[in-house]
Amino acid sequence: MRRWGTTAVALAAGAGLLWTTGCAGQQVVKEGPVPCAPEGKIEKQIAPEVSLEELTCFIKDYKKTPSLHFKVRIKNVSSQPHRYRVNLFLDDGKAVGGLIPRKGKPPVVKPGEEASFTYPVKGLTRPPASLTVLVKTLGD
């Protein structure tokens, strides 16, 4: 009789776990392309001097840990060379970003030219529920 009680508790616990997590939740992708966020859940705040040409996401190892990567490609649509700050804010409070271009003499994107960078989020193996993309022009 004691064995049936343990089995019943285990089944109840499993059912409760399934109920709280759901069967149709986001799946963990081991490697390859993924959406950056659900459709309609990406907010973009882009400076008028720049055009966001590409925002793609994929899962790939980063320092031996499967991680979500954001590839950002921008184009300078102004008549002046500029350097840009890119920030990506995820719904869980994480954020990544940096400067485009990272290096150079001078470190600028010339008018009409494109530049890109890939930002990894170490250990995140699924897209965020929402994403905010912020691109600012530096130095005016």
DSSP file with accessible surface (Angstrom, degrees, kcal/mol):
  #  RESIDUE AA STRUCTURE BP1 BP2  ACC     N-H-->O    O-->H-N    N-H-->O    O-->H-N    TCO  KAPPA ALPHA  PHI   PSI    X-CA   Y-CA   Z-CA
    1    1 A M     >        0   0  191      0, 0.0     4,-1.4     0, 0.0     3,-0.2   0.000 360.0 360.0 360.0 -35.5    0.0    0.0    0.0
    2    2 A R  H  >  +     0   0  219      1,-0.2     4,-1.7     2,-0.2     5,-0.2   0.851 360.0  57.7 -64.1 -33.5    2.8    2.3    0.8
    3    3 A R  H  > S+     0   0  197      1,-0.2     4,-2.1     2,-0.2    -1,-0.2   0.888 103.0  53.0 -65.8 -37.8    4.2    1.9   -2.8
    4    4 A W  H  > S+     0   0  179      1,-0.2     4,-2.6    -3,-0.2    -1,-0.2   0.880 105.9  54.2 -66.0 -35.9    0.9    3.2   -4.3
    5    5 A G  H  X S+     0   0   39     -4,-1.4     4,-2.2     2,-0.2    -1,-0.2   0.922 109.2  47.3 -64.0 -42.1    1.0    6.3   -2.1
    6    6 A T  H  X S+     0   0   93     -4,-1.7     4,-2.4     2,-0.2    -2,-0.2   0.917 112.7  49.5 -66.0 -41.7    4.5    7.2   -3.4
    7    7 A T  H  X S+     0   0   61     -4,-2.1     4,-2.6     2,-0.2     5,-0.2   0.916 110.3  50.5 -63.8 -42.8    3.4    6.5   -7.0
    8    8 A A  H  X S+     0   0   59     -4,-2.6     4,-2.4     2,-0.2    -1,-0.2   0.911 111.0  48.7 -63.2 -40.1    0.3    8.7   -6.6
    9    9 A V  H  X S+     0   0  101     -4,-2.2     4,-2.6     2,-0.2    -2,-0.2   0.928 111.7  49.5 -65.4 -42.6    2.4   11.6   -5.1
   10   10 A A  H  X S+     0   0   62     -4,-2.4     4,-2.5     1,-0.2    -2,-0.2   0.921 112.2  47.8 -63.5 -42.6    4.9   11.3   -8.0
   11   11 A L  H  X S+     0   0  124     -4,-2.6     4,-2.5     2,-0.2    -1,-0.2   0.910 112.3  49.2 -64.9 -41.9    2.1   11.3  -10.6
   12   12 A A  H  X S+     0   0   65     -4,-2.4     4,-2.4    -5,-0.2    -2,-0.2   0.912 111.6  49.0 -64.0 -41.8    0.5   14.3   -8.9
   13   13 A A  H  X S+     0   0   64     -4,-2.6     4,-2.4     2,-0.2    -2,-0.2   0.923 112.0  49.0 -64.5 -42.1    3.8   16.2   -8.8
   14   14 A G  H  X S+     0   0   40     -4,-2.5     4,-2.5     2,-0.2    -2,-0.2   0.916 111.7  48.8 -63.4 -42.4    4.5   15.4  -12.5
   15   15 A A  H  X S+     0   0   60     -4,-2.5     4,-2.5     2,-0.2    -1,-0.2   0.907 111.3  50.3 -64.8 -39.8    1.0   16.6  -13.5
   16   16 A G  H  X S+     0   0   35     -4,-2.4     4,-2.4     2,-0.2    -2,-0.2   0.916 110.8  48.7 -64.5 -41.3    1.5   19.8  -11.4
   17   17 A L  H  X S+     0   0  111     -4,-2.4     4,-2.5     2,-0.2     5,-0.4   0.931 112.2  48.5 -64.0 -43.8    4.8   20.5  -13.1
   18   18 A L  H  X S+     0   0   96     -4,-2.5     4,-2.5     1,-0.2    -2,-0.2   0.907 111.4  51.0 -62.9 -39.5    3.3   19.9  -16.6
   19   19 A W  H  < S+     0   0  214     -4,-2.5    -2,-0.2    -5,-0.2    -1,-0.2   0.921 113.7  43.5 -66.4 -41.5    0.4   22.2  -15.7
   20   20 A T  H  < S+     0   0   95     -4,-2.4    -2,-0.2     1,-0.2    -1,-0.2   0.894 123.8  34.1 -74.8 -37.1    2.7   25.0  -14.5
   21   21 A T  H  < S-     0   0   90     -4,-2.5    -2,-0.2    -5,-0.2    -3,-0.2   0.803 101.4-146.2 -88.2 -29.3    5.2   24.8  -17.4
   22   22 A G     <  -     0   0   37     -4,-2.5     3,-0.4    -5,-0.4    -3,-0.1   0.245  18.1-109.0  79.0 152.7    2.8   23.8  -20.1
   23   23 A C  S    S+     0   0  113      1,-0.2    -1,-0.1    -4,-0.1    -4,-0.1   0.722 113.2  55.8 -87.0 -25.0    3.5   21.5  -23.0
   24   24 A A  S    S+     0   0  103      3,-0.0    -1,-0.2     2,-0.0     3,-0.1   0.112  80.3 127.3 -98.2  24.2    3.4   24.3  -25.6
   25   25 A G  S    S-     0   0   42     -3,-0.4     2,-0.2     1,-0.2    -3,-0.1  -0.071  74.3 -66.8 -69.6 176.9    6.1   26.4  -24.0
   26   26 A Q        -     0   0   90      1,-0.1     2,-0.3   101,-0.1    -1,-0.2  -0.460  53.1-133.3 -68.2 135.7    9.2   27.6  -25.9
   27   27 A Q        -     0   0  167     -2,-0.2     2,-0.5    -3,-0.1    -1,-0.1  -0.639  16.8-115.2 -88.7 149.4   11.5   24.9  -26.8
   28   28 A V        -     0   0   81     -2,-0.3     2,-0.5    98,-0.1    98,-0.2  -0.716  28.0-147.0 -82.5 125.9   15.2   25.1  -26.3
   29   29 A V        -     0   0   47     96,-1.4     3,-0.1    -2,-0.5     5,-0.0  -0.826   5.3-156.6 -96.3 131.7   17.1   25.2  -29.6
   30   30 A K  S    S-     0   0  184     -2,-0.5     2,-0.3     1,-0.3    -1,-0.1   0.892  70.9 -18.9 -76.7 -39.8   20.5   23.5  -29.5
   31   31 A E  S    S+     0   0  136      2,-0.1    -1,-0.3    35,-0.1    29,-0.2  -0.947  95.8  50.6-166.4 144.9   21.9   25.4  -32.5
   32   32 A G  E    S-A   59   0A  21     27,-2.4    27,-2.9    -2,-0.3    -3,-0.1  -0.614  83.4 -20.8 120.5-176.9   20.8   27.4  -35.5
   33   33 A P  E     +A   58   0A 118      0, 0.0    25,-0.3     0, 0.0    -2,-0.1  -0.334  54.8 172.5 -70.1 146.3   18.5   30.3  -36.4
   34   34 A V  E     -A   57   0A  16     23,-1.9    23,-0.6    -2,-0.0     2,-0.1  -0.956  40.7 -91.1-141.9 158.7   15.7   31.4  -34.0
   35   35 A P        -     0   0   90      0, 0.0    21,-0.1     0, 0.0    23,-0.0  -0.467  30.8-132.0 -68.5 147.7   13.3   34.4  -34.0
   36   36 A a  S    S-     0   0   12      1,-0.3    94,-0.1    19,-0.2    20,-0.1   0.803  81.6 -26.8 -71.6 -28.6   14.7   37.4  -32.0
   37   37 A A  S    S-     0   0    7     90,-0.2    -1,-0.3    92,-0.1    92,-0.2  -0.928  89.5 -65.4-171.0 164.0   11.4   37.7  -30.2
   38   38 A P  S >  S-     0   0   55      0, 0.0     3,-2.2     0, 0.0    93,-0.1  -0.245  71.8 -80.6 -58.5 151.8    7.7   36.9  -31.0
   39   39 A E  T 3  S+     0   0  199      1,-0.3     0, 0.0     2,-0.1     0, 0.0  -0.264 119.1  17.4 -56.2 132.7    6.2   38.9  -33.8
   40   40 A G  T 3  S+     0   0   79     -3,-0.1    -1,-0.3     2,-0.1    90,-0.0   0.454 102.0  95.4  84.1   1.1    5.1   42.3  -32.7
   41   41 A K    <   +     0   0  120     -3,-2.2    90,-2.4    -4,-0.1     2,-0.6   0.132  57.1  95.8-111.1  19.5    7.3   42.2  -29.5
   42   42 A I  E     -d  131   0B  58     88,-0.2     2,-0.5    -5,-0.1    90,-0.2  -0.950  55.4-164.7-112.3 116.8   10.3   44.0  -30.9
   43   43 A E  E     -d  132   0B 104     88,-2.9    90,-3.3    -2,-0.6     2,-0.5  -0.867   7.0-160.7 -99.4 132.5   10.5   47.7  -30.1
   44   44 A K  E     -d  133   0B 123     -2,-0.5     2,-0.5    88,-0.2    90,-0.2  -0.958  17.3-179.6-119.9 129.7   13.0   49.8  -32.1
   45   45 A Q  E     +d  134   0B  89     88,-3.1    90,-2.6    -2,-0.5     2,-0.4  -0.902  21.8 173.8-124.6  97.1   14.3   53.2  -31.2
   46   46 A I  E     -d  135   0B  56     -2,-0.5    90,-0.2    88,-0.2    -2,-0.1  -0.906  32.3-118.8-115.2 132.2   16.7   54.1  -34.1
   47   47 A A    >   -     0   0   15     88,-1.8     3,-1.6    -2,-0.4    89,-0.1  -0.295  27.5-119.0 -62.3 149.4   18.5   57.4  -34.6
   48   48 A P  T 3  S+     0   0  113      0, 0.0    -1,-0.1     0, 0.0    88,-0.0   0.725 109.8  64.1 -66.9 -18.3   17.6   59.2  -37.9
   49   49 A E  T 3  S+     0   0   51     27,-0.1    28,-1.8    28,-0.0    29,-0.8   0.479 102.4  56.0 -82.1  -1.6   21.2   59.0  -39.1
   50   50 A V  E <   - B   0  76A   8     -3,-1.6     2,-0.4    26,-0.2    26,-0.2  -0.948  64.2-150.7-135.2 150.1   21.1   55.2  -39.3
   51   51 A S  E     - B   0  75A  38     24,-2.4    24,-2.2    -2,-0.3     2,-0.9  -0.984  21.0-132.2-119.0 130.8   19.1   52.5  -40.8
   52   52 A L  E     + B   0  74A  35     -2,-0.4    22,-0.2    22,-0.2     3,-0.1  -0.737  30.8 173.7 -81.8 106.5   18.7   49.1  -39.2
   53   53 A E  E     +     0   0A  74     20,-2.0     2,-0.3    -2,-0.9    21,-0.2   0.782  61.0  12.8 -85.9 -31.5   19.5   46.7  -42.1
   54   54 A E  E     + B   0  73A  42     19,-1.9    19,-2.3     2,-0.0     2,-0.3  -0.986  46.0 173.4-152.9 136.2   19.5   43.4  -40.3
   55   55 A L  E     + B   0  72A  34     -2,-0.3     2,-0.3    17,-0.2    17,-0.2  -0.866  26.8 157.8-139.1 103.1   18.5   42.0  -36.9
   56   56 A T  E     - B   0  71A  55     15,-2.0    15,-3.3    -2,-0.3     2,-0.3  -0.915  22.6-153.6-127.0 157.1   18.9   38.2  -36.8
   57   57 A a  E     +AB  34  70A   7    -23,-0.6   -23,-1.9    -2,-0.3     2,-0.3  -0.959  16.0 164.7-132.3 149.6   19.3   35.7  -34.0
   58   58 A F  E     -AB  33  69A  47     11,-1.7    11,-3.0    -2,-0.3     2,-0.5  -0.981  34.0-117.3-157.3 157.9   20.8   32.3  -33.7
   59   59 A I  E     +AB  32  68A   1    -27,-2.9   -27,-2.4    -2,-0.3     2,-0.3  -0.878  46.7 145.5-100.4 129.9   22.0   29.8  -31.1
   60   60 A K  E     - B   0  67A 108      7,-2.3     7,-1.9    -2,-0.5     2,-0.1  -0.973  53.3 -82.8-157.4 155.4   25.7   29.0  -31.1
   61   61 A D  E     - B   0  66A  85     -2,-0.3     2,-0.4     5,-0.2    61,-0.0  -0.407  37.8-173.6 -65.7 137.6   28.3   28.2  -28.6
   62   62 A Y  E >  S- B   0  65A  83      3,-2.6     3,-1.1    -2,-0.1    61,-0.1  -0.971  78.4 -14.5-132.0 115.5   30.0   31.1  -26.9
   63   63 A K  T 3  S-     0   0  145     -2,-0.4    -1,-0.1     1,-0.2    -2,-0.0   0.933 130.8 -53.7  52.5  48.0   32.9   30.2  -24.6
   64   64 A K  T 3  S+     0   0  194      1,-0.2    -1,-0.2     3,-0.0    -3,-0.1   0.624 120.0 107.4  66.4  17.5   31.7   26.5  -24.7
   65   65 A T  E <  S-B   62   0A  46     -3,-1.1    -3,-2.6    -5,-0.1    58,-0.2  -0.989  78.3-114.2-125.2 126.8   28.2   27.4  -23.6
   66   66 A P  E     +B   61   0A  57      0, 0.0    57,-0.4     0, 0.0     2,-0.3  -0.397  51.4 171.8 -57.3 128.7   25.2   27.4  -25.9
   67   67 A S  E     -B   60   0A   0     -7,-1.9    -7,-2.3    55,-0.2     2,-0.3  -0.992  37.9-110.1-145.7 150.3   24.1   31.0  -26.2
   68   68 A L  E     -BC  59 121A   0     56,-1.2    53,-3.0    53,-1.1     2,-0.4  -0.639  34.4-160.0 -79.6 133.0   21.7   33.3  -28.1
   69   69 A H  E     -BC  58 120A  12    -11,-3.0   -11,-1.7    -2,-0.3     2,-0.5  -0.958   7.4-154.9-117.3 137.1   23.5   35.7  -30.5
   70   70 A F  E     -BC  57 119A   0     49,-2.6    49,-3.2    -2,-0.4     2,-0.6  -0.953   7.8-158.8-108.2 120.5   22.0   38.9  -31.9
   71   71 A K  E     -BC  56 118A  64    -15,-3.3   -15,-2.0    -2,-0.5     2,-0.5  -0.887  10.8-172.0-101.0 123.6   23.5   40.0  -35.2
   72   72 A V  E     -BC  55 117A   0     45,-2.7    45,-2.1    -2,-0.6     2,-0.4  -0.966   6.5-177.0-117.9 126.4   22.9   43.7  -35.9
   73   73 A R  E     -BC  54 116A  68    -19,-2.3   -20,-2.0    -2,-0.5   -19,-1.9  -0.993  10.0-178.5-123.6 127.4   23.8   45.3  -39.3
   74   74 A I  E     -BC  52 115A   0     41,-2.9    41,-2.1    -2,-0.4     2,-0.4  -0.827  15.9-148.0-123.3 162.3   23.4   49.0  -39.7
   75   75 A K  E     -BC  51 114A  73    -24,-2.2   -24,-2.4    -2,-0.3     2,-0.8  -0.998  19.6-127.6-131.6 133.5   23.8   51.6  -42.5
   76   76 A N  E     +B   50   0A   0     37,-2.4    36,-2.6    -2,-0.4   -26,-0.2  -0.698  28.8 175.6 -78.0 112.3   24.9   55.2  -42.2
   77   77 A V        +     0   0   78    -28,-1.8   -27,-0.2    -2,-0.8    -1,-0.1   0.315  50.6  89.8-102.4   8.2   22.2   57.1  -44.1
   78   78 A S  S    S-     0   0   29    -29,-0.8    34,-0.3     2,-0.3     4,-0.1  -0.389  84.5-117.0 -95.3 178.6   23.5   60.6  -43.2
   79   79 A S  S    S+     0   0   98     -2,-0.1    -1,-0.1    32,-0.1    -3,-0.0   0.393  93.4  70.0 -95.5   3.2   26.1   62.7  -45.1
   80   80 A Q  S    S-     0   0  114     30,-0.1    -2,-0.3   -31,-0.1     2,-0.2  -0.892  88.8-106.9-119.1 149.8   28.5   62.6  -42.1
   81   81 A P        -     0   0   63      0, 0.0     2,-0.3     0, 0.0    29,-0.2  -0.516  46.8-179.4 -72.0 142.7   30.6   59.8  -40.7
   82   82 A H  B     -G  109   0C  14     27,-1.9    27,-3.6    -2,-0.2     2,-0.4  -0.971  29.0-140.7-141.5 158.9   29.3   58.5  -37.4
   83   83 A R  E     -E  138   0B  61     55,-0.5    55,-3.1    -2,-0.3     2,-0.3  -0.928  28.2-151.1-115.4 144.7   29.9   56.0  -34.6
   84   84 A Y  E     -EF 137 100B   0     16,-3.0    16,-2.7    -2,-0.4     2,-0.5  -0.881  12.7-144.6-123.6 147.6   26.9   54.3  -33.1
   85   85 A R  E     -EF 136  99B  94     51,-2.5    51,-2.5    -2,-0.3     2,-0.4  -0.958  20.1-163.2-107.0 126.7   26.0   52.8  -29.7
   86   86 A V  E     -EF 135  98B   0     12,-3.2    12,-2.0    -2,-0.5     2,-0.4  -0.926   8.8-179.4-111.3 131.0   23.8   49.7  -29.9
   87   87 A N  E     -EF 134  97B  32     47,-2.7    47,-2.9    -2,-0.4     2,-0.5  -0.999  10.1-166.4-129.2 136.0   21.8   48.4  -26.9
   88   88 A L  E     -EF 133  96B   0      8,-3.2     8,-2.0    -2,-0.4     2,-0.5  -0.984   8.7-165.1-121.7 116.4   19.6   45.3  -26.9
   89   89 A F  E     -EF 132  95B  85     43,-2.6    43,-2.2    -2,-0.5     6,-0.2  -0.915   5.9-155.3-107.0 122.0   17.3   45.1  -23.8
   90   90 A L  E >   -E  131   0B   9      4,-2.9     3,-1.6    -2,-0.5    41,-0.2  -0.593  27.0-114.2 -93.4 158.3   15.6   41.7  -23.1
   91   91 A D  T 3  S+     0   0   82     39,-1.4    40,-0.1     1,-0.3    -1,-0.1   0.741 111.4  62.0 -65.0 -23.1   12.4   41.3  -21.1
   92   92 A D  T 3  S-     0   0   83     38,-0.2    -1,-0.3     2,-0.1     3,-0.1   0.347 123.1 -97.1 -88.2   8.5   14.2   39.4  -18.3
   93   93 A G  S <  S+     0   0   71     -3,-1.6    -2,-0.1     1,-0.4     2,-0.1   0.284  84.7 127.5  96.8 -11.6   16.4   42.4  -17.4
   94   94 A K        -     0   0   90     -5,-0.1    -4,-2.9    27,-0.0    -1,-0.4  -0.462  34.7-176.5 -75.8 154.4   19.5   41.2  -19.4
   95   95 A A  E     -F   89   0B  52     -6,-0.2     2,-0.3    -2,-0.1    -6,-0.2  -0.992  10.5-177.6-150.3 147.3   21.1   43.6  -21.9
   96   96 A V  E     +F   88   0B  29     -8,-2.0    -8,-3.2    -2,-0.3     2,-0.3  -0.930  22.7 118.3-136.8 164.0   23.9   43.5  -24.4
   97   97 A G  E     +F   87   0B  35     -2,-0.3     2,-0.3   -10,-0.2   -10,-0.2  -0.965  18.8 173.6 163.4-175.9   25.4   46.0  -26.7
   98   98 A G  E     -F   86   0B  17    -12,-2.0   -12,-3.2    -2,-0.3     2,-0.3  -0.977  41.6 -48.7 171.4-165.8   28.4   48.0  -27.7
   99   99 A L  E     -F   85   0B  39     -2,-0.3   -14,-0.2   -14,-0.2     4,-0.1  -0.721  45.7-124.3 -98.5 144.2   29.9   50.4  -30.3
  100  100 A I  E    S+F   84   0B   2    -16,-2.7   -16,-3.0    -2,-0.3     9,-0.2  -0.992 102.0  26.8-126.2 122.2   29.8   50.1  -34.0
  101  101 A P  S    S-     0   0   27      0, 0.0    -1,-0.3     0, 0.0    16,-0.1   0.659  79.2-165.3 -76.3 157.8   32.4   50.2  -35.3
  102  102 A R  S    S+     0   0  149     -2,-0.1     2,-0.3    -3,-0.1    -2,-0.1   0.846  71.6  13.5 -73.6 -37.6   34.4   48.9  -32.3
  103  103 A K  S    S+     0   0  168      3,-0.1     2,-0.2    -4,-0.1     5,-0.1  -0.830  73.3 110.6-132.4 173.0   37.8   49.9  -33.7
  104  104 A G        -     0   0   45     -2,-0.3     0, 0.0     3,-0.2     0, 0.0  -0.676  63.7 -79.4 140.7 165.9   39.2   52.1  -36.4
  105  105 A K  S    S+     0   0  211      1,-0.7    -2,-0.0    -2,-0.2    -1,-0.0  -0.853 133.1   6.6-132.6  95.3   41.2   55.3  -37.1
  106  106 A P  S    S-     0   0   94      0, 0.0     2,-1.9     0, 0.0    -1,-0.7   0.715  99.1-134.0 -76.7 158.0   38.8   57.1  -36.8
  107  107 A P        +     0   0   38      0, 0.0     2,-0.3     0, 0.0    -3,-0.2  -0.511  60.1 121.7 -81.0  81.4   36.2   54.6  -35.5
  108  108 A V        -     0   0   43     -2,-1.9     2,-0.6   -25,-0.1   -25,-0.2  -0.948  63.4-124.1-138.4 159.3   33.3   55.7  -37.8
  109  109 A V  B     -G   82   0C   5    -27,-3.6   -27,-1.9    -2,-0.3     3,-0.1  -0.936  37.9-132.5-101.0 121.3   30.9   54.3  -40.4
  110  110 A K    >   -     0   0  122     -2,-0.6     3,-2.2   -29,-0.2   -34,-0.4  -0.315  38.2 -74.7 -72.7 158.1   31.3   56.5  -43.5
  111  111 A P  T 3  S+     0   0   59      0, 0.0   -34,-0.2     0, 0.0    -1,-0.2  -0.253 119.6  11.0 -54.8 132.4   28.2   57.8  -45.3
  112  112 A G  T 3  S+     0   0   48    -36,-2.6     2,-0.2     1,-0.3   -35,-0.1   0.312 103.5 117.8  82.9  -9.3   26.4   55.0  -47.2
  113  113 A E    <   -     0   0   99     -3,-2.2   -37,-2.4   -37,-0.1     2,-0.3  -0.536  53.6-139.5 -92.1 159.5   28.5   52.3  -45.7
  114  114 A E  E     -C   75   0A  88    -39,-0.2     2,-0.3    -2,-0.2   -39,-0.2  -0.823  17.0-179.1-114.2 154.3   27.3   49.4  -43.5
  115  115 A A  E     -C   74   0A  24    -41,-2.1   -41,-2.9    -2,-0.3     2,-0.3  -0.979   5.2-170.0-147.2 153.7   28.8   47.8  -40.4
  116  116 A S  E     -C   73   0A  61     -2,-0.3     2,-0.3   -43,-0.2   -43,-0.2  -0.951   8.7-176.2-143.5 163.4   27.7   44.9  -38.2
  117  117 A F  E     -C   72   0A  63    -45,-2.1   -45,-2.7    -2,-0.3     2,-0.5  -0.970  21.0-132.8-155.7 152.4   28.5   43.2  -35.0
  118  118 A T  E     -C   71   0A  47     -2,-0.3   -47,-0.2   -47,-0.2    -2,-0.0  -0.947  16.3-160.5-113.7 126.7   27.2   40.1  -33.2
  119  119 A Y  E     -C   70   0A   9    -49,-3.2   -49,-2.6    -2,-0.5     2,-0.2  -0.923   8.3-154.5-109.6 113.5   26.2   40.3  -29.5
  120  120 A P  E     -C   69   0A  33      0, 0.0     2,-0.6     0, 0.0   -51,-0.2  -0.604   9.1-154.3 -86.7 147.4   26.1   37.0  -27.6
  121  121 A V  E >   -C   68   0A   8    -53,-3.0     3,-1.7    -2,-0.2   -53,-1.1  -0.909  30.2-132.2-116.1  96.7   23.9   36.5  -24.4
  122  122 A K  T 3  S+     0   0  109     -2,-0.6   -55,-0.2     1,-0.3     3,-0.1  -0.241  80.6   4.0 -58.9 127.7   25.8   33.7  -22.7
  123  123 A G  T 3  S+     0   0   41    -57,-0.4     2,-0.6     1,-0.2    -1,-0.3   0.240  91.7 123.5  87.0 -12.4   23.7   30.9  -21.4
  124  124 A L    <   +     0   0   23     -3,-1.7   -56,-1.2   -56,-0.2    -1,-0.2  -0.726  31.8 176.1 -83.7 121.4   20.4   32.1  -22.9
  125  125 A T        +     0   0   33     -2,-0.6   -96,-1.4   -58,-0.2    -1,-0.1   0.199  57.9  47.6-115.2  15.5   19.1   29.3  -25.2
  126  126 A R  S    S-     0   0   99    -98,-0.2   -58,-0.1   -90,-0.0   -98,-0.1  -0.987  90.2 -92.1-148.8 156.3   15.7   30.7  -26.2
  127  127 A P        -     0   0   16      0, 0.0   -90,-0.2     0, 0.0   -91,-0.1  -0.310  47.2-106.6 -65.8 151.7   14.5   34.0  -27.6
  128  128 A P        -     0   0    7      0, 0.0     3,-0.1     0, 0.0   -38,-0.0  -0.341  22.1-117.8 -72.2 162.5   13.2   36.6  -25.1
  129  129 A A  S    S+     0   0   48      1,-0.2     2,-0.3   -92,-0.2   -92,-0.1   0.782  97.7   4.5 -71.0 -27.3    9.5   37.3  -24.8
  130  130 A S        -     0   0   45    -93,-0.1   -39,-1.4   -94,-0.1     2,-0.3  -0.979  68.2-159.1-153.2 160.6   10.1   40.9  -25.9
  131  131 A L  E     -dE  42  90B   2    -90,-2.4   -88,-2.9    -2,-0.3     2,-0.5  -0.999   6.8-156.2-145.7 138.5   13.1   42.9  -27.1
  132  132 A T  E     -dE  43  89B  34    -43,-2.2   -43,-2.6    -2,-0.3     2,-0.5  -0.986  11.2-161.8-116.7 125.4   14.0   46.6  -27.3
  133  133 A V  E     -dE  44  88B   0    -90,-3.3   -88,-3.1    -2,-0.5     2,-0.5  -0.939   9.2-175.9-108.2 123.5   16.6   47.7  -29.9
  134  134 A L  E     +dE  45  87B  25    -47,-2.9   -47,-2.7    -2,-0.5     2,-0.5  -0.982   6.1 179.4-123.7 123.5   18.2   51.1  -29.3
  135  135 A V  E     -dE  46  86B   2    -90,-2.6   -88,-1.8    -2,-0.5     2,-0.3  -0.978   9.2-179.6-126.4 118.3   20.7   52.6  -31.8
  136  136 A K  E     - E   0  85B 112    -51,-2.5   -51,-2.5    -2,-0.5     2,-0.4  -0.875  27.3-123.2-115.9 151.0   22.1   56.1  -30.9
  137  137 A T  E     - E   0  84B  29     -2,-0.3     3,-0.3   -53,-0.2     2,-0.3  -0.753  30.7-142.1 -88.5 134.7   24.5   58.3  -32.8
  138  138 A L  E     + E   0  83B  62    -55,-3.1   -55,-0.5    -2,-0.4    -1,-0.0  -0.681  63.7  19.0 -97.0 151.2   27.6   59.2  -30.8
  139  139 A G              0   0   78     -2,-0.3    -1,-0.2     1,-0.2   -55,-0.0   0.804 360.0 360.0  75.8  36.1   29.5   62.5  -30.7
  140  140 A D              0   0  158     -3,-0.3    -1,-0.2   -58,-0.0   -58,-0.0  -0.718 360.0 360.0-102.3 360.0   27.3   65.4  -32.0
